[in-house]
């Protein structure tokens, strides 16, 4: 199956639907006061994380519009607009926040079917990061896997589909490349290999450990050469 074949796209959409349901099961289990607890995403509460995922799910549909029409679009008009949308959504009454979390995910899933048609733009971008238009479902999968873990519950990333976890690590690697992280070669137990910059530092671990380090700076499950120290990474 080719990387961006129609069959792969449909598989990604089905996998996204499964990850969404796991994520929403967690979100919808929260009592109102549990949304106010700190998340693993620095400076954000659980409500902020849920709001971010909901807002992003809706705004990624702008990129589906771009792919379909060829008219370039950005998810947000400005960083200020993004911040305001997240704050506004996070402030919703908790029952409404749960409803919006589900509605926003469904909005993307429904519009994602449009990627099966003829596309005017085969490649799209979010800032400096470019990727195939048909990989948009995988982009959202990565966000959901990372932020599901950020909710800091009993759910762990190893419960995600292996391909979804791979999407999340690949997304983290792209971010590190764009942000010019220190040079490293990442080797996982699952036999993945990524080179960032000059590839100087050898980093090993399983996908879960590598993701925890790249996304949130937790280096407890990565392995470095003797005497080496994990470098400080750019913030997401």
Beta strands, then each sheet from edge to edge (+ up, - down):
strand 1: 123-126
strand 2: 129-132
strand 3: 184-188
strand 4: 193-196
strand 5: 201-205
strand 6: 223-224
sheet 1: 1+ 2-
sheet 2: 4+ 3- 5- 6+
end
